[in-house]
Amino acid sequence: PCPCGSGRKYKKCCGRK
């Protein structure tokens, strides 16, 4: 899963599985 966030582990991965 790719949750939304402003961290390094969340690189613009919104709503992506």
Phi and psi in radians as a Rosetta constraint file:
Dihedral C 1 N 2 CA 2 C 2 CIRCULARHARMONIC -2.205 0.35
Dihedral N 2 CA 2 C 2 N 3 CIRCULARHARMONIC 1.546 0.35
Dihedral C 2 N 3 CA 3 C 3 CIRCULARHARMONIC -1.262 0.35
Dihedral N 3 CA 3 C 3 N 4 CIRCULARHARMONIC 2.941 0.35
Dihedral C 3 N 4 CA 4 C 4 CIRCULARHARMONIC -1.550 0.35
Dihedral N 4 CA 4 C 4 N 5 CIRCULARHARMONIC 2.483 0.35
Dihedral C 4 N 5 CA 5 C 5 CIRCULARHARMONIC -3.140 0.35
Dihedral N 5 CA 5 C 5 N 6 CIRCULARHARMONIC 2.940 0.35
Dihedral C 5 N 6 CA 6 C 6 CIRCULARHARMONIC -1.886 0.35
Dihedral N 6 CA 6 C 6 N 7 CIRCULARHARMONIC 0.539 0.35
Dihedral C 6 N 7 CA 7 C 7 CIRCULARHARMONIC -1.827 0.35
Dihedral N 7 CA 7 C 7 N 8 CIRCULARHARMONIC -3.114 0.35
Dihedral C 7 N 8 CA 8 C 8 CIRCULARHARMONIC -1.363 0.35
Dihedral N 8 CA 8 C 8 N 9 CIRCULARHARMONIC -0.463 0.35
Dihedral C 8 N 9 CA 9 C 9 CIRCULARHARMONIC -1.435 0.35
Dihedral N 9 CA 9 C 9 N 10 CIRCULARHARMONIC -0.187 0.35
Dihedral C 9 N 10 CA 10 C 10 CIRCULARHARMONIC -2.018 0.35
Dihedral N 10 CA 10 C 10 N 11 CIRCULARHARMONIC 1.240 0.35
Dihedral C 10 N 11 CA 11 C 11 CIRCULARHARMONIC -1.451 0.35
Dihedral N 11 CA 11 C 11 N 12 CIRCULARHARMONIC 1.673 0.35
Dihedral C 11 N 12 CA 12 C 12 CIRCULARHARMONIC 0.694 0.35
Dihedral N 12 CA 12 C 12 N 13 CIRCULARHARMONIC 0.844 0.35
Dihedral C 12 N 13 CA 13 C 13 CIRCULARHARMONIC -1.975 0.35
Dihedral N 13 CA 13 C 13 N 14 CIRCULARHARMONIC 1.299 0.35
Dihedral C 13 N 14 CA 14 C 14 CIRCULARHARMONIC -1.665 0.35
Dihedral N 14 CA 14 C 14 N 15 CIRCULARHARMONIC 2.166 0.35
Dihedral C 14 N 15 CA 15 C 15 CIRCULARHARMONIC 1.140 0.35
Dihedral N 15 CA 15 C 15 N 16 CIRCULARHARMONIC 0.401 0.35
Dihedral C 15 N 16 CA 16 C 16 CIRCULARHARMONIC -1.827 0.35
Dihedral N 16 CA 16 C 16 N 17 CIRCULARHARMONIC 2.379 0.35
